[in-house]
Amino acid sequence: MCKLCEPSPSSSSNNKMSVEGFRDHMRRETNNLTNLCRHFKGVVKETQDIPEDVSGDIMVAVGQAELLMKERFTQFSHLIDDCELKRGEKEVTCQDLQGFWDIVYVQVPTM
């Protein structure tokens, strides 16, 4: 485990996460978004009386969520690996991971 990511005794668990904590968090969010995408694809497919513009908006949101997971979540996963394995051009810290996650996660509620 990346020593930089281990919580210090004086810090709260909300302020610092471990590498595994970031992995678990990303896994939960991936599962959540995947389930929501699956649900709304089903709604569009099985509901006959949804106006075309509404079904289009739903499918746009689904596409954005899938793109976010494919691109940003994959990038985040690589950063977690870089932190844990201490690889890359620059050292990746848990503070870096938290900052990246904060930037990425801002996009989720807007979908």
Residue pairs with C-beta under 8 A, 6 or more apart in sequence:
1 18
1 19
1 20
1 84
2 18
2 19
2 83
2 84
2 86
2 94
4 83
4 91
4 93
4 94
5 16
5 17
5 18
5 19
5 21
5 22
5 83
5 84
5 93
5 94
5 97
6 16
6 18
7 13
7 15
7 16
7 17
7 18
8 16
16 94
17 25
17 94
17 97
17 98
18 94
19 80
19 83
19 84
19 94
19 97
22 76
22 80
22 94
22 97
22 101
23 77
23 80
25 101
26 73
26 76
26 77
26 80
26 101
29 73
29 105
29 108
30 69
30 73
33 65
33 68
33 69
33 108
34 69
36 65
37 62
37 65
37 66
40 58
40 61
40 62
41 59
41 62
43 50
43 58
44 50
44 55
44 58
44 59
50 58
61 111
64 107
64 111
65 108
65 111
68 104
68 107
68 108
68 111
72 104
72 107
73 104
75 100
76 97
76 100
76 101
76 104
79 92
79 96
79 97
79 100
80 97
81 87
82 88
82 92
83 92
83 93
83 94
83 96
83 97
